[in-house]
Amino acid sequence: MVAGIDLDPACRFPFEANNSSRFILADVADVTSNELLACYPKVATKVLVGCAPCQPFSRYARRHGRQADQKWGMLDKFANLVEGVRPDVVSMENVPELERDDIFHNFVDALRSWEYEVTFSSVYCPDYGIPQHRTRLVLFASLAGEVVFIPPTHRPEKYRTVQDAIGKLRPLTVGEVDAKDPLHRACKLSELNLKRMKASKPGGCWRDWPEYLVAECHRAESGKTYPSVYGRMEWQKPSPTITTQFFGYGNGRFGHPSQDRAISLREGSILQSFPKSYRFCRNADEVSFSVLGRMIGNAVPVRLGEVIGRSILKHLADTNG
């Protein structure tokens, strides 16, 4: 990897520390093709991987009419960079809902007009050993022919579960930090939410609570369509999709399966398939729920990134002899 580009300055340290690669702090919307070309060695197979922000294309955005977003234009910007750089291989990933939009098919048509062989498919993360119910749309485009996604490594009966992933971590109480692992820390809970937590069932939600614990917003007709908040994970299944707010009990089904707390930063990172050796910040006093939650939740699951990379490497080996 020669370089990575992101507009979040908090990403600099983990990117450089874990990849031994150059980090460029910039908005991709402002990056030119010539600037990207300057990153590659003069003689090299050029691979360009990008991801437009997924929020505008998500199921939530569609449901609530929030699709009109300037971030939609990032896919067009990525297409412009591909046209200017002419990399040998292109890849991108996003939410599966993107496939329904004209903007995605316009992107595919543009790639094909530039003589790329394009393939795309929805990838279910547990099929590749990621302990998380998450499906992503993955696209490959190559000037040398079709890139084939490597076969699944796990069958449904062998999917990695929450217990497989985090079952051996030290138990925590609400607001506690593991003295040996500063990322293994749990958010505090109000007295009311602690009562709600204790009333929650694995795989359940706020509908399991006694009536006096149910929030007013969920009593309203509009609130009854949010069954996946205030719930616990289940030990014997993959986790729900990890979001940027996974450390907060009320932000999804992010309650620990058996301990009365939300999952810790460390547990969220493991469910996103980050290795425990991954360095997110220099010092323990730099650990922040909001900053690390954003980085962990916004990340492509590390194992999925590895599988994408291995698929590209196999393609290059097959086509280059």
URTANOR-V426729 format. One record per pair of residues at least 12 apart in sequence whose ideal C-beta (glycine too) atoms are under 10 Angstrom apart, sorted by the first residue. I is the first residue (numbers start at 1). J is the second residue. If there is no record, write none. Layout:
I,J ; I,J
This chain:
1,15 ; 1,19 ; 1,20 ; 1,21 ; 1,22 ; 1,47 ; 1,49 ; 1,309 ; 2,21 ; 2,22 ; 2,36 ; 2,39 ; 2,40 ; 2,41 ; 2,44 ; 2,46 ; 2,47 ; 3,15 ; 3,19 ; 3,21 ; 3,22 ; 3,23 ; 3,24 ; 3,35 ; 3,36 ; 3,38 ; 3,39 ; 3,40 ; 4,16 ; 4,19 ; 4,21 ; 4,22 ; 4,23 ; 4,24 ; 4,39 ; 4,49 ; 5,22 ; 5,23 ; 5,24 ; 5,25 ; 5,26 ; 5,27 ; 5,28 ; 5,30 ; 5,31 ; 5,35 ; 5,36 ; 5,39 ; 5,50 ; 6,23 ; 6,24 ; 6,25 ; 6,26 ; 6,27 ; 6,28 ; 6,295 ; 6,298 ; 7,24 ; 7,25 ; 7,26 ; 7,27 ; 7,28 ; 7,29 ; 7,30 ; 8,25 ; 8,291 ; 8,294 ; 8,295 ; 8,298 ; 9,23 ; 9,25 ; 10,280 ; 10,281 ; 10,286 ; 10,288 ; 10,290 ; 10,291 ; 10,292 ; 10,294 ; 10,295 ; 11,23 ; 11,25 ; 11,280 ; 11,291 ; 11,294 ; 11,295 ; 11,298 ; 11,299 ; 12,24 ; 12,25 ; 13,279 ; 13,280 ; 13,281 ; 13,282 ; 13,286 ; 14,274 ; 14,278 ; 14,279 ; 14,280 ; 14,281 ; 14,282 ; 14,292 ; 14,295 ; 14,299 ; 15,295 ; 16,279 ; 17,278 ; 17,279 ; 17,280 ; 17,281 ; 17,282 ; 18,274 ; 18,275 ; 18,277 ; 18,278 ; 18,279 ; 18,280 ; 18,302 ; 22,39 ; 24,36 ; 24,39 ; 27,74 ; 27,77 ; 28,50 ; 28,51 ; 28,52 ; 28,53 ; 28,74 ; 28,77 ; 28,78 ; 28,81 ; 29,70 ; 29,71 ; 29,73 ; 29,74 ; 29,76 ; 29,77 ; 29,78 ; 29,80 ; 30,77 ; 31,77 ; 31,81 ; 32,80 ; 32,81 ; 32,84 ; 32,85 ; 33,80 ; 33,81 ; 33,82 ; 33,83 ; 33,84 ; 33,85 ; 33,86 ; 34,84 ; 34,85 ; 35,81 ; 35,84 ; 35,85 ; 36,48 ; 36,81 ; 36,82 ; 36,84 ; 36,85 ; 36,87 ; 37,81 ; 37,84 ; 37,85 ; 37,86 ; 37,87 ; 39,85 ; 40,85 ; 40,87 ; 44,87 ; 44,88 ; 45,87 ; 45,88 ; 45,89 ; 45,144 ; 45,312 ; 45,316 ; 45,319 ; 45,320 ; 46,85 ; 46,86 ; 46,87 ; 46,88 ; 46,89 ; 46,90 ; 46,143 ; 47,87 ; 47,88 ; 47,89 ; 47,90 ; 47,91 ; 47,142 ; 47,309 ; 47,312 ; 47,313 ; 47,316 ; 48,78 ; 48,81 ; 48,82 ; 48,85 ; 48,86 ; 48,87 ; 48,88 ; 48,89 ; 48,90 ; 48,91 ; 48,92 ; 48,141 ; 49,87 ; 49,89 ; 49,90 ; 49,91 ; 49,92 ; 49,93 ; 49,140 ; 49,300 ; 49,305 ; 49,308 ; 49,309 ; 49,312 ; 50,74 ; 50,75 ; 50,77 ; 50,78 ; 50,79 ; 50,81 ; 50,82 ; 50,90 ; 50,91 ; 50,92 ; 50,93 ; 50,94 ; 50,139 ; 51,74 ; 51,75 ; 51,78 ; 51,91 ; 51,92 ; 51,93 ; 51,94 ; 51,136 ; 51,298 ; 51,300 ; 52,71 ; 52,72 ; 52,73 ; 52,74 ; 52,75 ; 52,76 ; 52,77 ; 52,78 ; 52,92 ; 52,93 ; 52,94 ; 52,95 ; 52,98 ; 52,103 ; 52,104 ; 52,107 ; 53,69 ; 53,70 ; 53,71 ; 53,72 ; 53,74 ; 53,75 ; 53,94 ; 53,298 ; 54,71 ; 54,93 ; 54,94 ; 54,95 ; 54,96 ; 54,97 ; 54,98 ; 54,136 ; 54,137 ; 54,298 ; 54,300 ; 55,67 ; 55,69 ; 55,71 ; 55,95 ; 55,244 ; 55,298 ; 56,68 ; 56,69 ; 56,70 ; 56,71 ; 56,72 ; 56,73 ; 56,74 ; 56,75 ; 56,94 ; 56,95 ; 56,97 ; 56,98 ; 56,101 ; 56,103 ; 57,69 ; 57,71 ; 57,72 ; 57,75 ; 57,94 ; 57,95 ; 57,96 ; 57,97 ; 57,98 ; 57,99 ; 57,100 ; 57,101 ; 57,103 ; 57,104 ; 57,137 ; 58,94 ; 58,95 ; 58,96 ; 58,97 ; 58,98 ; 59,95 ; 59,96 ; 59,97 ; 60,95 ; 60,97 ; 60,243 ; 61,95 ; 61,97 ; 62,95 ; 62,97 ; 62,100 ; 62,101 ; 63,225 ; 67,97 ; 67,101 ; 72,101 ; 72,103 ; 73,103 ; 74,103 ; 75,92 ; 75,94 ; 75,98 ; 75,101 ; 75,103 ; 75,104 ; 75,106 ; 75,107 ; 75,110 ; 76,103 ; 76,106 ; 76,107 ; 76,110 ; 78,90 ; 78,92 ; 78,107 ; 79,103 ; 79,106 ; 79,107 ; 79,108 ; 79,109 ; 79,110 ; 79,111 ; 79,114 ; 80,110 ; 82,107 ; 82,110 ; 82,111 ; 82,114 ; 82,116 ; 82,141 ; 83,110 ; 83,111 ; 83,113 ; 83,114 ; 86,114 ; 86,115 ; 86,116 ; 86,143 ; 87,116 ; 87,141 ; 87,142 ; 87,143 ; 88,116 ; 88,141 ; 88,142 ; 88,143 ; 88,144 ; 88,312 ; 88,315 ; 88,316 ; 88,319 ; 88,320 ; 89,116 ; 89,140 ; 89,141 ; 89,142 ; 89,143 ; 89,144 ; 89,147 ; 89,311 ; 89,312 ; 89,313 ; 89,315 ; 89,316 ; 89,319 ; 90,111 ; 90,114 ; 90,116 ; 90,118 ; 90,139 ; 90,140 ; 90,141 ; 90,142 ; 90,143 ; 90,147 ; 90,312 ; 91,120 ; 91,138 ; 91,139 ; 91,140 ; 91,141 ; 91,142 ; 91,147 ; 91,305 ; 91,308 ; 91,309 ; 91,311 ; 91,312 ; 92,104 ; 92,107 ; 92,120 ; 92,137 ; 92,138 ; 92,139 ; 92,140 ; 92,141 ; 92,308 ; 93,120 ; 93,123 ; 93,136 ; 93,137 ; 93,138 ; 93,139 ; 93,300 ; 93,301 ; 93,304 ; 93,305 ; 93,308 ; 94,120 ; 94,136 ; 94,137 ; 94,138 ; 94,139 ; 94,300 ; 95,122 ; 95,134 ; 95,135 ; 95,136 ; 95,137 ; 95,241 ; 96,121 ; 96,122 ; 96,123 ; 96,124 ; 96,135 ; 96,136 ; 96,137 ; 96,138 ; 97,135 ; 97,137 ; 98,120 ; 98,136 ; 98,137 ; 98,139 ; 99,120 ; 99,121 ; 99,122 ; 99,137 ; 99,139 ; 104,120 ; 104,137 ; 104,139 ; 107,120 ; 107,139 ; 107,141 ; 108,120 ; 108,139 ; 108,141 ; 110,141 ; 111,139 ; 111,140 ; 111,141 ; 111,142 ; 112,141 ; 114,141 ; 114,143 ; 115,141 ; 115,143 ; 116,140 ; 116,141 ; 116,142 ; 116,143 ; 116,144 ; 116,145 ; 116,147 ; 117,140 ; 117,141 ; 117,142 ; 117,143 ; 117,144 ; 117,145 ; 117,146 ; 117,147 ; 118,139 ; 118,140 ; 118,141 ; 118,142 ; 118,146 ; 118,147 ; 119,138 ; 119,139 ; 119,140 ; 119,141 ; 119,142 ; 119,146 ; 119,147 ; 119,148 ; 119,149 ; 120,137 ; 120,138 ; 120,139 ; 120,140 ; 120,141 ; 120,149 ; 121,136 ; 121,137 ; 121,138 ; 121,139 ; 121,140 ; 121,149 ; 122,135 ; 122,136 ; 122,137 ; 122,138 ; 123,135 ; 123,136 ; 123,137 ; 123,138 ; 123,149 ; 123,152 ; 123,301 ; 123,304 ; 123,307 ; 123,308 ; 124,136 ; 124,152 ; 124,154 ; 124,156 ; 124,159 ; 124,238 ; 125,154 ; 125,159 ; 125,160 ; 125,238 ; 125,241 ; 125,272 ; 125,273 ; 125,300 ; 125,301 ; 125,303 ; 125,304 ; 125,307 ; 126,152 ; 126,154 ; 126,155 ; 126,156 ; 126,158 ; 126,159 ; 126,160 ; 126,161 ; 126,237 ; 126,238 ; 126,239 ; 127,151 ; 127,152 ; 127,153 ; 127,154 ; 127,155 ; 127,156 ; 127,159 ; 127,307 ; 128,149 ; 128,150 ; 128,151 ; 128,152 ; 128,153 ; 128,154 ; 128,159 ; 128,160 ; 128,273 ; 128,301 ; 128,303 ; 128,304 ; 128,306 ; 128,307 ; 128,308 ; 129,152 ; 129,153 ; 129,154 ; 129,158 ; 129,159 ; 129,160 ; 129,164 ; 129,273 ; 129,301 ; 129,303 ; 129,304 ; 129,306 ; 129,307 ; 130,153 ; 130,154 ; 130,159 ; 130,160 ; 130,165 ; 130,238 ; 130,239 ; 130,271 ; 130,272 ; 130,273 ; 130,301 ; 130,302 ; 130,303 ; 130,304 ; 130,307 ; 131,154 ; 131,159 ; 131,160 ; 131,161 ; 131,162 ; 131,163 ; 131,164 ; 131,165 ; 131,166 ; 131,237 ; 131,238 ; 131,239 ; 131,270 ; 131,271 ; 131,272 ; 131,273 ; 131,301 ; 131,303 ; 132,159 ; 132,160 ; 132,162 ; 132,165 ; 132,238 ; 132,239 ; 132,240 ; 132,241 ; 132,242 ; 132,268 ; 132,270 ; 132,271 ; 132,272 ; 132,273 ; 132,301 ; 132,303 ; 132,304 ; 133,159 ; 133,237 ; 133,238 ; 133,239 ; 133,240 ; 133,241 ; 133,242 ; 133,253 ; 134,238 ; 134,239 ; 134,240 ; 134,241 ; 134,242 ; 134,271 ; 134,272 ; 134,300 ; 134,301 ; 134,304 ; 135,241 ; 136,241 ; 136,300 ; 136,301 ; 136,304 ; 136,308 ; 138,300 ; 138,304 ; 138,307 ; 138,308 ; 138,311 ; 139,308 ; 140,308 ; 140,311 ; 140,312 ; 140,315 ; 142,312 ; 142,315 ; 142,316 ; 142,319 ; 143,319 ; 144,315 ; 144,316 ; 144,318 ; 144,319 ; 144,320 ; 145,315 ; 145,318 ; 145,319 ; 146,315 ; 146,319 ; 147,308 ; 147,311 ; 147,312 ; 147,314 ; 147,315 ; 147,316 ; 147,318 ; 147,319 ; 148,311 ; 148,314 ; 148,315 ; 148,318 ; 149,307 ; 149,308 ; 149,310 ; 149,311 ; 149,312 ; 149,314 ; 149,315 ; 150,306 ; 150,307 ; 150,308 ; 150,310 ; 150,311 ; 150,312 ; 150,313 ; 150,314 ; 150,315 ; 152,307 ; 153,303 ; 153,307 ; 159,236 ; 159,237 ; 159,238 ; 160,238 ; 160,239 ; 160,271 ; 160,273 ; 160,303 ; 161,233 ; 161,234 ; 161,235 ; 161,236 ; 161,237 ; 161,238 ; 161,239 ; 161,257 ; 162,202 ; 162,232 ; 162,233 ; 162,234 ; 162,235 ; 162,236 ; 162,237 ; 162,238 ; 162,239 ; 162,240 ; 162,256 ; 162,257 ; 162,263 ; 162,267 ; 162,270 ; 162,271 ; 163,233 ; 163,234 ; 163,235 ; 163,236 ; 163,237 ; 163,257 ; 163,258 ; 164,235 ; 164,236 ; 164,238 ; 164,270 ; 165,238 ; 165,239 ; 165,267 ; 165,270 ; 165,271 ; 165,272 ; 165,273 ; 166,184 ; 166,233 ; 166,235 ; 166,239 ; 166,256 ; 166,257 ; 166,263 ; 166,264 ; 166,266 ; 166,267 ; 166,268 ; 166,269 ; 166,270 ; 166,271 ; 167,235 ; 167,257 ; 167,258 ; 169,181 ; 169,184 ; 169,256 ; 169,259 ; 169,263 ; 169,264 ; 169,266 ; 169,267 ; 169,270 ; 169,276 ; 170,184 ; 170,264 ; 170,266 ; 171,186 ; 171,256 ; 171,258 ; 171,259 ; 171,261 ; 172,184 ; 172,185 ; 172,186 ; 172,256 ; 172,259 ; 172,260 ; 172,261 ; 172,263 ; 172,264 ; 172,266 ; 172,267 ; 173,186 ; 173,259 ; 173,260 ; 173,261 ; 174,186 ; 174,187 ; 174,188 ; 174,189 ; 174,190 ; 174,193 ; 174,194 ; 174,197 ; 174,249 ; 174,259 ; 174,260 ; 174,261 ; 174,262 ; 175,187 ; 175,188 ; 175,189 ; 175,261 ; 176,188 ; 176,259 ; 176,261 ; 176,264 ; 177,264 ; 177,265 ; 177,284 ; 177,287 ; 178,264 ; 178,266 ; 181,264 ; 181,265 ; 181,266 ; 181,276 ; 181,284 ; 182,265 ; 182,266 ; 182,280 ; 182,281 ; 182,283 ; 182,284 ; 182,285 ; 182,286 ; 182,287 ; 183,264 ; 183,265 ; 183,266 ; 183,267 ; 183,268 ; 183,269 ; 183,270 ; 183,274 ; 183,276 ; 183,278 ; 183,280 ; 183,281 ; 183,284 ; 183,287 ; 183,292 ; 183,296 ; 184,263 ; 184,264 ; 184,265 ; 184,266 ; 184,267 ; 184,269 ; 184,270 ; 184,276 ; 185,247 ; 185,264 ; 185,265 ; 185,266 ; 185,267 ; 185,284 ; 185,287 ; 185,289 ; 185,292 ; 186,247 ; 186,249 ; 186,256 ; 186,259 ; 186,260 ; 186,261 ; 186,262 ; 186,263 ; 186,264 ; 186,265 ; 186,266 ; 186,267 ; 186,289 ; 187,247 ; 187,248 ; 187,249 ; 187,254 ; 187,261 ; 187,262 ; 187,263 ; 187,264 ; 187,265 ; 187,289 ; 187,293 ; 188,261 ; 188,262 ; 189,248 ; 189,249 ; 189,250 ; 189,255 ; 189,260 ; 189,261 ; 189,262 ; 190,249 ; 190,250 ; 192,213 ; 192,215 ; 193,213 ; 193,215 ; 193,230 ; 193,248 ; 193,249 ; 193,250 ; 193,255 ; 193,260 ; 193,261 ; 193,262 ; 194,249 ; 194,260 ; 194,261 ; 195,209 ; 195,210 ; 195,212 ; 195,213 ; 195,260 ; 196,208 ; 196,209 ; 196,210 ; 196,213 ; 196,214 ; 196,215 ; 196,230 ; 196,249 ; 196,250 ; 196,255 ; 196,260 ; 197,213 ; 197,230 ; 197,231 ; 197,232 ; 197,249 ; 197,250 ; 197,255 ; 197,256 ; 197,259 ; 197,260 ; 197,261 ; 197,262 ; 198,213 ; 198,260 ; 199,213 ; 199,230 ; 199,260 ; 200,213 ; 200,230 ; 200,231 ; 200,232 ; 200,249 ; 200,253 ; 200,255 ; 200,256 ; 200,260 ; 201,231 ; 201,232 ; 201,234 ; 201,255 ; 201,257 ; 202,231 ; 202,232 ; 202,233 ; 202,234 ; 202,235 ; 202,236 ; 202,237 ; 202,253 ; 202,255 ; 202,256 ; 202,257 ; 202,258 ; 203,231 ; 203,232 ; 203,233 ; 203,234 ; 203,235 ; 203,236 ; 203,237 ; 203,240 ; 203,253 ; 203,257 ; 204,227 ; 204,230 ; 204,231 ; 204,232 ; 204,234 ; 204,253 ; 204,255 ; 205,218 ; 205,226 ; 205,227 ; 205,228 ; 205,229 ; 205,230 ; 205,231 ; 205,232 ; 205,252 ; 205,253 ; 205,255 ; 206,218 ; 206,223 ; 206,224 ; 206,226 ; 206,227 ; 206,228 ; 206,229 ; 206,230 ; 206,231 ; 206,250 ; 207,224 ; 207,227 ; 207,230 ; 207,231 ; 208,230 ; 208,231 ; 208,232 ; 209,230 ; 213,230 ; 214,230 ; 215,229 ; 215,230 ; 215,250 ; 217,229 ; 218,230 ; 226,252 ; 227,253 ; 228,240 ; 228,241 ; 228,251 ; 228,252 ; 228,253 ; 228,254 ; 229,248 ; 229,249 ; 229,250 ; 229,251 ; 229,252 ; 229,253 ; 229,254 ; 230,249 ; 230,250 ; 230,251 ; 230,252 ; 230,253 ; 230,254 ; 230,255 ; 231,249 ; 231,250 ; 231,252 ; 231,253 ; 231,254 ; 231,255 ; 232,249 ; 232,253 ; 232,254 ; 232,255 ; 232,256 ; 232,257 ; 232,258 ; 232,259 ; 232,260 ; 232,262 ; 232,263 ; 233,252 ; 233,253 ; 233,254 ; 233,255 ; 233,256 ; 233,257 ; 233,258 ; 233,262 ; 233,263 ; 233,267 ; 233,271 ; 234,253 ; 234,257 ; 235,256 ; 235,257 ; 235,258 ; 236,257 ; 237,257 ; 238,271 ; 239,252 ; 239,253 ; 239,254 ; 239,257 ; 239,263 ; 239,267 ; 239,268 ; 239,270 ; 239,271 ; 239,272 ; 240,252 ; 240,253 ; 240,254 ; 240,271 ; 241,253 ; 241,271 ; 241,272 ; 241,297 ; 241,301 ; 242,254 ; 242,263 ; 242,267 ; 242,268 ; 242,269 ; 242,270 ; 242,271 ; 242,272 ; 242,273 ; 242,293 ; 242,296 ; 242,297 ; 242,298 ; 242,299 ; 242,301 ; 243,268 ; 243,293 ; 243,294 ; 243,296 ; 243,297 ; 243,298 ; 244,268 ; 244,290 ; 244,292 ; 244,293 ; 244,294 ; 244,295 ; 244,296 ; 244,297 ; 244,298 ; 244,299 ; 245,262 ; 245,268 ; 245,289 ; 245,290 ; 245,293 ; 245,294 ; 245,297 ; 246,262 ; 246,263 ; 246,264 ; 246,265 ; 246,267 ; 246,268 ; 246,269 ; 246,271 ; 246,272 ; 246,289 ; 246,293 ; 246,296 ; 246,297 ; 247,261 ; 247,262 ; 247,263 ; 247,264 ; 247,265 ; 247,267 ; 247,268 ; 247,289 ; 247,290 ; 247,292 ; 247,293 ; 247,296 ; 247,297 ; 248,262 ; 248,263 ; 248,289 ; 248,293 ; 249,261 ; 249,262 ; 249,263 ; 250,262 ; 251,293 ; 251,297 ; 254,267 ; 254,268 ; 254,271 ; 262,289 ; 264,289 ; 265,280 ; 265,287 ; 265,288 ; 265,289 ; 265,291 ; 265,292 ; 265,293 ; 265,295 ; 265,296 ; 266,280 ; 266,292 ; 266,296 ; 268,292 ; 268,293 ; 268,296 ; 268,297 ; 269,292 ; 269,293 ; 269,295 ; 269,296 ; 269,297 ; 269,299 ; 269,302 ; 270,296 ; 271,296 ; 271,301 ; 272,295 ; 272,296 ; 272,297 ; 272,298 ; 272,299 ; 272,300 ; 272,301 ; 272,302 ; 272,303 ; 272,304 ; 273,299 ; 273,300 ; 273,301 ; 273,302 ; 273,303 ; 273,304 ; 273,305 ; 273,306 ; 274,295 ; 274,296 ; 274,299 ; 274,301 ; 274,302 ; 274,303 ; 275,302 ; 275,303 ; 278,296 ; 278,302 ; 280,292 ; 280,295 ; 280,296 ; 281,295
